Amino acid sequence: MRAGLNHWDYVIAAYALGIGATMALVAWSWLAMRRAEKRRERSREK
């Protein structure tokens, strides 16, 4: 009998990587937006 690889481990890893990367991109974009808003407010005060 031949032992095959369980493909579900790779499927779960791919989903985890995809969701993790998406969440990292959302967080990075949100922080960049906050920095841009602060710069805009500082420029309006001058």
N, C-alpha and C positions, 0 to 999 in steps of 0.2 A: 504494500500500500504506500502510495506517495503522499507526503505531507505537503499540502499547498499553502500558499501565503494567504492570510486573511486580508482581503481587500478593504474591509471596513475600517481597519486601522488607518489606512492611507486616506480614505474618504473623510474620516473624522479629523485627521490632521489637516487636510486641505481646507475644510470648512473652518476649523479653528484659526488657521493662518489667514484665511480670507477675512473672517470677521475681525480678528485682531488688527489686521492691517487697515481695515475700513475704520475701525474705532480710533486708531492712531491718527489717521488722516483727518477725521472729524475733529479730534482734539487739537491737532496742529492748526487746522483752519480756524477754529474758534478762537484760539489764542492769538493768531495773526490778526483776526478781525478786532479783537479787544485792543491790541496794540495800535492798530490803525485808528480806532475810534478815539483813543487817548491822544494820539498825535493830532488828530483833527480838532479836538477840543482845546488842546494847548495852542494851536495856531489861531483859533478864533478868539482866544483871550488876549492876544498881543495886539 
